[in-house]
Amino acid sequence: MNYPKKVTIGDITVRDGFQHEEIFVPTDAKVWVAEQLILSGLKNIELTNFGNPKGMPQFKDSDELMKRVKSSKKIADLIDDVTITAVTIREKAIERAIEAKKEGWGPDRILLMVSTSESHHRKNSGLSLDEYWKMSEEYIKKANDAGIKVNGTVSTIWGCPIEGPTEMSKAVEFTKRWLDIGASDVEHADHDGSASPDRVFKYYSMILDAIPDTSKHIVHFHTTRGWGMANILAALQAGMTHFEASMGGIGGQPANFVSGVPVAGTGAYYYADPNLAGLVSTEDMVVMMDEMGIETGINIERLLKTGNMIEKILGRRLRSETIKSGRIPKTLTGR
């Protein structure tokens, strides 16, 4: 089987991972996690959401968090080579990001999002797809003019938790549209664990036939049904080289109950059990790729230690196997 020799890994723990937590993760802990990930060699970090914190109180510290990570002395010699992303689904969030950039502490990259399912998209953004595309075209230009790169995410590629089956060819069309209106790259997202490995291989083969530059595409999988790592393997087989994941496999739909307070969030959970939600584990993915001889550029020992500490921060066992089992030994122990 043919796999890429080298891949780029992004980590989205502090944003996507923590947004599903039903406790407010202290800002000091978020800063520490971001620093450790960067010290481990990760150069793409999704840090926060600039949207209204009334519905997502996990992000009420977004300004402070961004400022502290950008000015951290621990990573001062590394930060210029790291891309920090903030989610900005709507206009006000994008405008906040642009102002922060002008003030010298804003994100390097922002994320906009469409779903191929109209109902899922409207639930996430409050706009129809036609309205959102029109808004995106205007605001991508504004962000780019401010020196901010824009990621255009495409969701519900393999299925929708509201509507059910979706058509993969529509996601290919949406990918072309994002790049045509100025997005720097596209995240291809399975947000509810609907993707099966055979369709993952088929879809990414379709994408690379249409747009062969692998640096334009980012792989994003949830593992709701336990297929996450199998889907990573299928994406590798298709030729994908850019991936993102979350420490401990945490993350998913924003929590609607945070630190003892019910909040709007994104409404009722899509899942029968909210503990089922989660992404592919960064640690497990990196260890698997390393064992396959694929270069990641990540200090795996440091990453595993960070994973163990994140369990302490959240106060529970997370969905990573390798932080307990470790790497496979490369030499005989003599025991």
Secondary structure, DSSP 4 states (H G I P E B T S, - for coil): ----SB-EEEE-IIIIIHHT-SSPPPHHHHHHHHHHHHHTT--EEEEEE-S-TTT-GGGTTHHHHHHHHHT-STTTTTGGG-EEEEE--SHHHHHHHHHHHHTT-S-SEEEEEEESSHHHHHHHHSS-HHHHHHHHHHHHHHHHHTT-EEEEEEE-SS-BTTTB---HHHHHHHHHHHHHTT-SEEEEEESSS---HHHHHHHHHHHHHH---GGGEEEEEB-TTS-HHHHHHHHHHHT--EEEEBGGG---SPPSEETTEE--TTSS-SSSSGGG--B-BHHHHHHHHHHTT-B----HHHHHHHHHHHHHHHTS--S-SHHHH-PPPSS----
